[in-house]
């Protein structure tokens, strides 16, 4: 419980945290991002483990990595940090491109990001590309990738 309390205190709004955690793996809630525990037929108040509670707090964090933060930190300096340190800065708020001259990431519009991704993918053959979502992606998001990817080349 101590690790869960620390994660809640450092990542989430204290008033929203209990309601968010109590919706984890509930019929009217959401599936835990860290496991396959959900059992919609057997509802109980706490349907998550300590690691699940921490995963929910990390996903629901109020911390944000802003364009100002990215302008003030070079990619080289960020590469020197641990995954844990990087996670502690919060969620990305914009699609990003690398600026080689300043060694920083800068925000771009979603339309520009998708256009650039499409341009690069259309220049490749299907057997030249591999897709990876995330170990923390939802089942729906993980399902969407192989469903959408073949359409890039048709």
Beta strands, then each sheet from edge to edge (+ up, - down):
strand 1: 64-65
strand 2: 91-92
strand 3: 95-99
strand 4: 104-108
sheet 1: 1+ 2+
sheet 2: 3+ 4-
end
